[in-house]
Amino acid sequence: MFDKNLRGMIDDVKDGRMDRRAFVKRMIAVGLTAPMANQILAIGGVAMAQSPNPYKPTKRGGGGPLKLLWWQGPTLLNPHFATGTKDQDGSRLFYEPLASWDVDGHLNPILAAEIPSIQNGGLSKDAKTVVWKLKPGVKWHDGKPFTADDVVFNWEYATDPATAAVSSGTYSGMTVEKVDDLTVRIKFKDPTPFWANAFVGAYGCIIPKHLFAEYKGSKSREAPNNLKPVGTSPYKFVEFKPGDLVRGEINPGYHMPNRPYFDTIEMKGGGDAVSAARAVIQTGEYDFAWNIQVEDEVLLRLEKGGKGKTLYAVGGDIEFIAINFTDPNTEVDGERSSIKTKHPILSDPAVRKALALLVDRDSVKKVIYGRAGRTTANYLNGPEEFVSKNTKWEFSVEKASALLEQAGWKVGSDGIREKDGKKLKLLYQTSINGPRQKTQAIVKQACQKAGIDVELKSVVASVFFSSDVANPDTYSKFYADIEMFQIPMTQPDPGLHMRRYLSRNVATKENKWQGQNFPRWVNKDFDAAIEAADTETDPIKRAELYIKCNDLMWQDTVVIPVMHRLAVEACSNTVRPALSGWANQTDNLQDWYRET
């Protein structure tokens, strides 16, 4: 399965002839990242390492308030319904997974007593079984014990189709069983090389069985605790105003020693990225602000003599324009953008390819992103061994115009192209923030030169990323022709990031628009490659499969990558956040502290 030389090096690490650091350096030298090098060791039977923890406080509490500013405020606090990062981050204030990814891409145990390995009996050599040992003595915020029953229930809850959980894909293809009160066993139907998915990270947060059991299935949206979380985290729930404010207070019985440092926590929502950056970097009103998608020149000005700074974390986050493969203006059985329809204009591959030629990435980077962006033609931009070298992007109004002309889209008297009586007019939507509106303007200008009429629509972020099934303006309903936003990559493996575009994951009225395939793209070759990658234990073959998937998306112009985005956060000069390019910003909140 493994390349002979790679297998030899893994054996050297297992036998002590090569240390882990030397192995990781060798892997980096041939183009792999540190997180993937560690994953290869884990698959090969070497126990996962943990990064040294920089946490310095020697007692619990006493740190005063921690004030966070999320300019897209969470709208609910159930991690299984978190359609966007804001809801994941809000839920994570109170709920925890078994493990999370640390700054170096290593697994850090949270509710788990240890990270499974072949050595401790947690991983089977055939990559089909994982045994998690749970940390003893953990209690829910209401004092009830956390046990294996809670873990098994979360699997049952997520995989019940009537629950319509966005986390359902994370828990499919497996069974979860209780061994004893502090042990669970996961059995996969097929070999699963990336076993650290279920119960890990943002989608791995665990909700209490005793409060949600009667709301599994069709009653899932009626649970009072969707808005009043009772978790195991460092902070207990105090108050929630959807889209506006989340407040918590210290959990005196938290299961990690000397944590948390802060006495209270507040996540304020609303506003915009510029005001959020100013409130942290310039005025010091808040300690930390999330997702500072602000023109780099603005940040550079704020940083001069300010009370805070910008922090950058490299992961696989991508800002992109998605293409709607269905008709947003035709209603079928009470549903627009129905999979039963085809887009009257964008079903033409020539139009999609022309649009890709009309995105001036160089200008977007120069004018908007600066330090925070890298131009790319790929949807999948990390870890490095999964990044395709087969793609390229180009900006050319001339080539786009020629492509449209050849496809029969002729320029009319009004300067707009048309074909078979249809004008080449598109509705282009995104959320409201400065960089996105500037990007829209750059793309619209190029489209006009090529004879495409583009109407711009900007939706308030709290609405655009809402989980409200009655809201017509969410990105998942996609009642537009093209739309732009960012999808973060929250683990050092492409599986979760790419699996969203499986045919079975199409967002529909039936699944309450919780399906993650919002472009409604269906491709059997993509489905087959993803399914194969899910069970391929040879890391080289697995990488080839994900590269193939990326290339299929590129060839069919499912999305138009605009910018490989670094995670940009604003932080007080005194706060020491534990951030990772492979995790959500609140994933390691227990390790945050202030250094005075």
TIFIZA-953046 format. One line per 8 residues: their letters; for each residue x, y, z of C-alpha. Coordinates in steps of 0.25 Angstrom, whole numbers, plus 5000, padded with zeros to 4 digits. Layout:
N
A> X/Y/Z | ... .
//
This chain:
596
MFDKNLRG> 5000/5000/5000 | 5011/5010/5004 | 5022/5014/4995 | 5034/5005/4999 | 5043/5016/5003 | 5032/5023/5011 | 5029/5010/5018 | 5043/5008/5022 .
MIDDVKDG> 5044/5022/5028 | 5031/5019/5036 | 5037/5007/5041 | 5050/5015/5045 | 5041/5024/5053 | 5034/5013/5060 | 5047/5006/5064 | 5054/5019/5068 .
RMDRRAFV> 5064/5019/5057 | 5058/5033/5052 | 5051/5043/5061 | 5038/5049/5057 | 5043/5063/5054 | 5053/5057/5044 | 5042/5049/5037 | 5033/5062/5036 .
KRMIAVGL> 5045/5070/5031 | 5047/5059/5020 | 5032/5060/5016 | 5032/5075/5016 | 5044/5074/5006 | 5036/5066/4996 | 5024/5075/4997 | 5016/5070/5009 .
TAPMANQI> 5011/5078/5020 | 5014/5075/5035 | 4999/5072/5038 | 4999/5061/5026 | 5013/5056/5030 | 5007/5053/5044 | 4994/5047/5038 | 5003/5038/5030 .
LAIGGVAM> 5011/5033/5043 | 4997/5031/5049 | 4992/5022/5038 | 5006/5015/5038 | 5004/5011/5053 | 5012/5023/5060 | 5004/5029/5071 | 5000/5044/5068 .
AQSPNPYK> 5009/5055/5075 | 5003/5067/5082 | 5009/5081/5081 | 5015/5087/5094 | 5004/5095/5100 | 5008/5109/5102 | 4997/5112/5113 | 5004/5119/5124 .
PTKRGGGG> 4993/5122/5135 | 4994/5114/5148 | 4980/5116/5153 | 4966/5116/5148 | 4959/5130/5146 | 4963/5143/5150 | 4965/5148/5136 | 4953/5157/5135 .
PLKLLWWQ> 4944/5158/5122 | 4948/5153/5109 | 4941/5161/5098 | 4940/5155/5084 | 4934/5162/5072 | 4928/5153/5061 | 4923/5163/5051 | 4913/5151/5046 .
GPTLLNPH> 4906/5148/5059 | 4902/5133/5061 | 4887/5130/5059 | 4886/5117/5066 | 4895/5109/5076 | 4893/5095/5072 | 4906/5090/5065 | 4898/5080/5057 .
FATGTKDQ> 4890/5091/5050 | 4902/5101/5048 | 4901/5104/5033 | 4912/5114/5034 | 4925/5117/5042 | 4918/5127/5051 | 4908/5117/5056 | 4920/5107/5058 .
DGSRLFYE> 4928/5117/5066 | 4916/5121/5074 | 4912/5107/5077 | 4927/5104/5081 | 4927/5114/5092 | 4918/5103/5100 | 4920/5090/5093 | 4933/5082/5091 .
PLASWDVD> 4937/5070/5082 | 4946/5058/5086 | 4958/5065/5080 | 4962/5077/5072 | 4973/5081/5063 | 4985/5090/5069 | 4994/5100/5063 | 5003/5090/5057 .
GHLNPILA> 4992/5081/5051 | 4993/5071/5062 | 4981/5065/5070 | 4978/5071/5083 | 4969/5063/5093 | 4958/5070/5099 | 4947/5061/5104 | 4956/5049/5100 .
AEIPSIQN> 4965/5043/5110 | 4976/5041/5099 | 4977/5041/5084 | 4975/5027/5078 | 4987/5020/5072 | 4991/5006/5069 | 5000/5005/5081 | 4989/5008/5091 .
GGLSKDAK> 4979/4999/5084 | 4971/5011/5079 | 4973/5008/5064 | 4972/4995/5056 | 4982/4992/5046 | 4972/4990/5035 | 4967/5005/5037 | 4953/5000/5040 .
TVVWKLKP> 4952/5002/5055 | 4954/5014/5065 | 4953/5013/5080 | 4952/5025/5088 | 4954/5026/5102 | 4946/5037/5109 | 4952/5046/5120 | 4946/5042/5133 .
GVKWHDGK> 4939/5052/5142 | 4934/5061/5132 | 4920/5067/5135 | 4910/5075/5126 | 4908/5089/5131 | 4895/5084/5138 | 4903/5074/5146 | 4899/5062/5139 .
PFTADDVV> 4911/5052/5135 | 4917/5052/5121 | 4917/5037/5116 | 4918/5028/5104 | 4903/5029/5103 | 4904/5044/5099 | 4914/5040/5088 | 4906/5029/5082 .
FNWEYATD> 4893/5038/5083 | 4900/5049/5075 | 4903/5039/5064 | 4889/5034/5064 | 4884/5049/5064 | 4892/5053/5052 | 4889/5041/5044 | 4874/5041/5045 .
PATAAVSS> 4869/5047/5032 | 4858/5054/5039 | 4867/5062/5048 | 4873/5069/5035 | 4886/5071/5042 | 4897/5078/5034 | 4907/5068/5041 | 4900/5056/5035 .
GTYSGMTV> 4911/5054/5025 | 4922/5054/5036 | 4915/5042/5042 | 4911/5033/5030 | 4917/5020/5027 | 4920/5016/5041 | 4913/5010/5053 | 4916/5015/5067 .
EKVDDLTV> 4915/5006/5079 | 4916/5007/5094 | 4927/4998/5100 | 4926/5004/5114 | 4922/5017/5121 | 4935/5023/5117 | 4938/5016/5104 | 4932/5016/5090 .
RIKFKDPT> 4936/5008/5077 | 4934/5013/5063 | 4933/5003/5052 | 4934/5007/5038 | 4928/5000/5026 | 4941/5002/5019 | 4956/5005/5022 | 4956/5019/5026 .
PFWANAFV> 4970/5026/5025 | 4965/5039/5031 | 4958/5034/5044 | 4959/5047/5051 | 4947/5053/5046 | 4935/5048/5054 | 4934/5055/5068 | 4946/5064/5064 .
GAYGCIIP> 4946/5079/5061 | 4935/5088/5058 | 4925/5077/5053 | 4930/5068/5065 | 4923/5076/5076 | 4915/5067/5085 | 4901/5071/5090 | 4895/5064/5103 .
KHLFAEYK> 4886/5052/5101 | 4877/5055/5113 | 4873/5069/5107 | 4872/5065/5092 | 4867/5051/5092 | 4852/5054/5091 | 4856/5064/5079 | 4863/5054/5070 .
GSKSREAP> 4857/5053/5056 | 4845/5062/5051 | 4844/5070/5064 | 4859/5074/5064 | 4856/5089/5061 | 4847/5090/5073 | 4857/5087/5084 | 4858/5099/5094 .
NNLKPVGT> 4873/5096/5095 | 4876/5099/5081 | 4876/5113/5087 | 4880/5110/5101 | 4892/5101/5101 | 4896/5092/5112 | 4910/5087/5109 | 4924/5083/5115 .
SPYKFVEF> 4932/5095/5111 | 4940/5105/5120 | 4928/5114/5119 | 4914/5113/5124 | 4902/5119/5115 | 4896/5132/5121 | 4889/5139/5109 | 4887/5138/5094 .
KPGDLVRG> 4881/5149/5085 | 4881/5142/5071 | 4890/5150/5061 | 4894/5160/5072 | 4900/5154/5085 | 4905/5142/5092 | 4909/5142/5107 | 4915/5132/5116 .
EINPGYHM> 4922/5131/5130 | 4933/5123/5135 | 4930/5108/5138 | 4936/5105/5152 | 4936/5090/5149 | 4943/5090/5136 | 4950/5077/5133 | 4964/5083/5130 .
PNRPYFDT> 4973/5089/5141 | 4975/5104/5142 | 4965/5107/5131 | 4959/5115/5127 | 4967/5128/5129 | 4955/5138/5127 | 4943/5140/5136 | 4933/5143/5125 .
IEMKGGGD> 4932/5142/5110 | 4924/5151/5101 | 4922/5149/5086 | 4916/5161/5080 | 4910/5160/5066 | 4907/5169/5055 | 4914/5181/5048 | 4924/5179/5038 .
AVSAARAV> 4939/5175/5037 | 4945/5189/5036 | 4938/5193/5049 | 4942/5180/5055 | 4956/5182/5052 | 4956/5197/5057 | 4949/5192/5070 | 4961/5183/5073 .
IQTGEYDF> 4973/5189/5067 | 4971/5204/5068 | 4961/5206/5080 | 4963/5193/5088 | 4948/5192/5091 | 4949/5177/5088 | 4960/5167/5090 | 4958/5159/5077 .
AWNIQVED> 4951/5160/5064 | 4948/5149/5054 | 4950/5148/5039 | 4955/5162/5037 | 4952/5162/5022 | 4957/5176/5020 | 4966/5183/5010 | 4980/5181/5014 .
EVLLRLEK> 4983/5196/5012 | 4973/5199/5023 | 4979/5189/5033 | 4993/5194/5031 | 4987/5208/5035 | 4980/5203/5047 | 4993/5195/5052 | 5001/5208/5053 .
GGKGKTLY> 5001/5211/5068 | 4989/5203/5071 | 4985/5195/5082 | 4984/5182/5074 | 4990/5175/5062 | 4986/5165/5051 | 4989/5151/5052 | 4990/5141/5040 .
AVGGDIEF> 4988/5126/5039 | 4990/5118/5026 | 4980/5107/5023 | 4972/5103/5011 | 4961/5114/5012 | 4956/5119/4998 | 4948/5131/4994 | 4941/5127/4981 .
IAINFTDP> 4929/5130/4972 | 4919/5118/4971 | 4911/5115/4959 | 4896/5111/4960 | 4894/5099/4951 | 4879/5100/4954 | 4868/5111/4950 | 4866/5121/4962 .
NTEVDGER> 4854/5127/4955 | 4846/5115/4952 | 4838/5108/4963 | 4836/5093/4964 | 4827/5087/4975 | 4829/5100/4983 | 4844/5100/4981 | 4853/5110/4973 .
SSIKTKHP> 4867/5105/4969 | 4861/5091/4969 | 4870/5080/4964 | 4859/5076/4955 | 4862/5089/4946 | 4874/5093/4938 | 4879/5107/4938 | 4875/5114/4925 .
ILSDPAVR> 4888/5121/4923 | 4899/5115/4932 | 4896/5101/4927 | 4904/5105/4915 | 4919/5101/4918 | 4924/5113/4909 | 4917/5123/4918 | 4923/5117/4931 .
KALALLVD> 4937/5117/4925 | 4936/5131/4920 | 4932/5135/4934 | 4945/5129/4939 | 4953/5137/4929 | 4946/5150/4934 | 4951/5149/4949 | 4964/5158/4950 .
RDSVKKVI> 4970/5151/4962 | 4983/5160/4961 | 4975/5172/4963 | 4967/5166/4974 | 4979/5163/4981 | 4986/5176/4979 | 4974/5185/4982 | 4968/5177/4993 .
YGRAGRTT> 4975/5165/4999 | 4990/5168/4999 | 4996/5160/5011 | 4984/5152/5013 | 4982/5145/4999 | 4988/5137/4989 | 4983/5135/4974 | 4979/5121/4970 .
ANYLNGPE> 4971/5113/4960 | 4968/5102/4970 | 4957/5100/4980 | 4966/5091/4988 | 4978/5099/4993 | 4984/5090/5004 | 4990/5082/5010 | 5001/5084/4999 .
EFVSKNTK> 5001/5069/4994 | 4986/5071/4990 | 4988/5083/4982 | 4987/5081/4967 | 4998/5086/4958 | 4989/5083/4946 | 4981/5096/4946 | 4983/5110/4943 .
WEFSVEKA> 4975/5123/4943 | 4975/5134/4933 | 4969/5147/4932 | 4965/5151/4917 | 4953/5159/4913 | 4957/5156/4898 | 4957/5141/4900 | 4944/5141/4908 .
SALLEQAG> 4937/5149/4897 | 4942/5140/4886 | 4938/5128/4894 | 4924/5134/4895 | 4923/5138/4881 | 4927/5124/4876 | 4916/5118/4885 | 4905/5126/4878 .
WKVGSDGI> 4904/5138/4888 | 4903/5150/4879 | 4904/5164/4884 | 4891/5171/4882 | 4888/5186/4879 | 4888/5189/4894 | 4902/5183/4896 | 4897/5171/4903 .
REKDGKKL> 4899/5157/4897 | 4887/5148/4894 | 4884/5134/4889 | 4871/5128/4885 | 4864/5140/4890 | 4871/5140/4904 | 4879/5152/4908 | 4892/5149/4915 .
KLLYQTSI> 4888/5155/4929 | 4892/5149/4942 | 4889/5152/4957 | 4902/5152/4965 | 4900/5152/4980 | 4909/5152/4992 | 4909/5156/5007 | 4911/5171/5010 .
NGPRQKTQ> 4926/5175/5013 | 4936/5184/5006 | 4945/5174/4999 | 4933/5166/4994 | 4926/5178/4988 | 4940/5183/4982 | 4942/5169/4976 | 4928/5169/4970 .
AIVKQACQ> 4931/5182/4964 | 4944/5177/4958 | 4936/5165/4952 | 4924/5173/4947 | 4933/5183/4940 | 4940/5171/4932 | 4927/5165/4929 | 4921/5177/4923 .
KAGIDVEL> 4933/5178/4914 | 4930/5164/4909 | 4915/5167/4907 | 4910/5161/4920 | 4900/5169/4928 | 4902/5166/4943 | 4893/5171/4954 | 4899/5172/4967 .
KSVVASVF> 4892/5168/4980 | 4898/5169/4994 | 4891/5162/5006 | 4893/5166/5020 | 4903/5155/5025 | 4894/5150/5037 | 4883/5148/5026 | 4892/5142/5015 .
FSSDVANP> 4898/5131/5025 | 4885/5129/5033 | 4880/5115/5037 | 4866/5120/5036 | 4859/5111/5026 | 4848/5122/5023 | 4859/5132/5019 | 4859/5133/5003 .
DTYSKFYA> 4873/5140/5003 | 4882/5129/5009 | 4894/5124/5001 | 4889/5110/5002 | 4876/5113/4995 | 4884/5120/4984 | 4873/5129/4978 | 4883/5135/4969 .
DIEMFQIP> 4891/5132/4957 | 4905/5133/4963 | 4909/5136/4977 | 4922/5138/4985 | 4927/5135/4999 | 4937/5127/5006 | 4937/5113/5011 | 4948/5110/5022 .
MTQPDPGL> 4955/5097/5022 | 4955/5093/5037 | 4964/5080/5037 | 4977/5076/5030 | 4970/5067/5021 | 4961/5069/5008 | 4951/5059/5011 | 4940/5068/5018 .
HMRRYLSR> 4944/5080/5009 | 4941/5072/4996 | 4930/5063/5000 | 4920/5074/5001 | 4919/5074/4986 | 4915/5059/4985 | 4902/5057/4977 | 4895/5052/4990 .
NVATKENK> 4898/5065/4997 | 4890/5075/4988 | 4882/5085/4996 | 4867/5083/4995 | 4854/5087/5001 | 4853/5072/5006 | 4866/5073/5014 | 4862/5088/5018 .
WQGQNFPR> 4873/5093/5010 | 4884/5087/5019 | 4890/5079/5008 | 4904/5085/5006 | 4904/5084/4990 | 4898/5097/4988 | 4902/5099/4973 | 4894/5086/4971 .
WVNKDFDA> 4905/5080/4962 | 4904/5065/4959 | 4916/5058/4954 | 4917/5043/4955 | 4932/5043/4953 | 4934/5052/4964 | 4925/5044/4973 | 4933/5031/4970 .
AIEAADTE> 4946/5038/4972 | 4942/5044/4986 | 4936/5030/4990 | 4949/5024/4986 | 4958/5034/4994 | 4949/5031/5006 | 4955/5017/5007 | 4969/5019/5000 .
TDPIKRAE> 4980/5016/5011 | 4991/5019/5001 | 4994/5034/5003 | 5000/5036/4989 | 4988/5030/4982 | 4978/5037/4992 | 4984/5050/4988 | 4983/5047/4973 .
LYIKCNDL> 4968/5044/4975 | 4966/5058/4982 | 4974/5065/4971 | 4965/5058/4961 | 4953/5063/4968 | 4958/5077/4969 | 4961/5076/4954 | 4947/5071/4951 .
MWQDTVVI> 4942/5084/4958 | 4951/5093/4950 | 4948/5086/4936 | 4933/5087/4939 | 4934/5101/4945 | 4926/5098/4957 | 4933/5109/4965 | 4942/5120/4960 .
PVMHRLAV> 4953/5121/4971 | 4956/5136/4974 | 4966/5136/4985 | 4973/5125/4994 | 4970/5133/5007 | 4979/5133/5019 | 4971/5134/5032 | 4972/5148/5037 .
EACSNTVR> 4968/5152/5051 | 4969/5164/5059 | 4975/5163/5073 | 4978/5171/5085 | 4993/5172/5088 | 4992/5165/5101 | 4983/5154/5098 | 4989/5140/5094 .
PALSGWAN> 4979/5133/5085 | 4981/5118/5082 | 4979/5118/5067 | 4981/5108/5056 | 4979/5109/5041 | 4973/5096/5041 | 4962/5099/5052 | 4951/5109/5055 .
QTDNLQDW> 4956/5121/5063 | 4948/5116/5076 | 4953/5102/5075 | 4964/5103/5085 | 4957/5114/5094 | 4961/5107/5107 | 4976/5111/5104 | 4973/5126/5102 .
YRET> 4979/5135/5112 | 4984/5150/5114 | 4999/5153/5116 | 5000/5166/5123 .
//
